[in-house]
Amino acid sequence: MGNYSAVTEFFLVGLSKYPELQLFLFVLCLIMYAIILLGNSLLIVISILDSRLHTPMYFFLGNLSFLDICYTSSSIPPMLIIFRSKTKSISFIGCALQMVASLGLGSTECVLLAVMAYDRYVAICNPLRYPIIMNRVLYVHMAAWSWIIGCMNSLVQTALTMVLPFCGNNIIDHLTCEILALLKLICSDISMNVLIMTVASIVLLVIPLLLIFISYIFILSSILRINSTEGRKKAFSTCSAHLTVVILFYGSALFMYMKPKSKDTKASDEIIGLSYGVVTPMLNPIIYSLRNKEVKEAVKKVLSRYLHLWKI
């Protein structure tokens, strides 16, 4: 192994080969981050203030919005600093914390999207039993276990990665402390890490996606049997918003974690990582707002109330 000093910091050099893009990416990510904070905060506030939105669907949506705020807040502010910094460094502890947050919140979203698909399945396929099946105790426990499973996966994988020797390798060819990028720096056997990551990817990516797919087969079958045109339109509207979010999130996640691993990081991998961590959380509130009549009405109601109070 040789005599190597312990790594105390890492250097994030993702997309540093394109210095002309640094300022553009800084401004772009800053604007996107502002939209993420505004859009997701608005959804959370509306789902709390409007009593009509006190349902399991909007409870899960509020969790998703809070998750997206936390996820992007763990990665975008440090990324903005890296874009404008000359050293582009992050401490060992800072890198570990960023990995725990991003991996944990990403894992939680995988489970939460599957839970939301089950909620839509019960609402459309068993509408009369929906209030009984999706009672408050059940949907709160489902959301809580989504967070617990995601955090447990993150803590285990981060701990198993950060205890391994880096042998002086501290240059991360990525924009954030992403677990795949760090595993490339380790100079010892990582077969156990790869095995655990593969199992976690199957459990948290493939299985939830399969459950979502099965749920939507039953949902589509039930929608086609609805006689009312208005009823079909409303069901398609709520489900299409969730399905769009699923495709965006799982598409980029599967590309990152299930494709064959390469020793060198390509620019396309970093762009997909940026999409996975920034673009999807920004689009979530926009998609749910544009495709959901109840959210639009709630926004108008809340805004009109506050405008009325402001005039007084």
MOPE-V757700 format. One record per pair of residues at least 6 apart in sequence whose ideal C-beta (glycine too) atoms are under 6 Angstrom apart, sorted by the first residue. I is the first residue (numbers start at 0). J is the second residue. D is the distance in whole Angstrom. If there is no record, write none. Layout:
((I;J;D) (I;J;D))
This chain:
((3;166;5) (3;167;4) (6;165;4) (6;169;5) (7;91;5) (8;88;5) (8;90;5) (9;89;5) (9;94;5) (9;169;5) (9;171;5) (10;87;5) (10;88;5) (10;170;5) (11;81;5) (11;87;5) (11;171;5) (12;170;6) (12;172;6) (13;173;4) (13;174;4) (13;269;5) (14;269;6) (21;82;5) (24;82;6) (25;79;6) (25;82;4) (25;83;6) (28;75;6) (31;277;5) (31;281;5) (32;75;5) (34;281;5) (35;71;5) (35;280;5) (35;281;5) (38;284;3) (39;64;4) (39;67;5) (39;68;5) (39;284;5) (42;64;5) (42;284;5) (43;61;5) (43;64;5) (45;297;5) (45;301;6) (46;52;5) (46;57;4) (46;61;5) (48;301;6) (49;297;4) (52;297;6) (55;118;5) (55;133;5) (55;138;4) (56;118;6) (58;138;6) (59;115;5) (62;142;5) (63;111;6) (66;104;6) (66;107;6) (66;108;6) (67;280;4) (67;283;6) (69;104;6) (70;104;4) (71;280;5) (73;97;6) (73;100;4) (73;101;6) (74;101;6) (74;175;5) (74;276;5) (78;174;5) (81;87;5) (94;176;4) (95;161;5) (97;176;4) (98;157;5) (98;176;5) (98;178;6) (99;153;5) (99;157;5) (102;153;4) (102;178;6) (103;149;5) (103;150;5) (103;153;3) (106;149;4) (106;152;5) (106;203;5) (107;145;5) (107;146;5) (107;149;3) (109;203;5) (109;204;6) (109;207;5) (110;145;4) (110;148;5) (111;145;4) (112;245;6) (113;207;4) (113;210;5) (113;211;6) (114;141;5) (114;145;6) (115;241;6) (116;211;4) (116;214;4) (119;238;6) (120;214;4) (120;217;6) (120;218;6) (121;129;5) (121;132;5) (121;133;6) (122;129;5) (123;218;5) (123;221;5) (123;234;5) (124;217;5) (124;221;5) (152;199;5) (159;192;6) (160;181;6) (163;185;5) (163;187;6) (164;186;6) (164;187;5) (165;184;5) (166;186;4) (168;184;4) (171;180;5) (172;264;4) (173;180;4) (174;269;6) (182;189;6) (200;256;5) (200;257;6) (204;252;6) (208;249;5) (211;245;6) (218;238;6) (222;231;6) (222;234;5) (225;231;5) (236;290;5) (239;290;6) (240;286;5) (240;287;5) (240;290;4) (240;291;6) (243;286;5) (244;283;6) (244;286;6) (247;279;5) (248;279;5) (251;271;5) (251;274;5) (251;275;4) (254;271;5) (288;294;5))
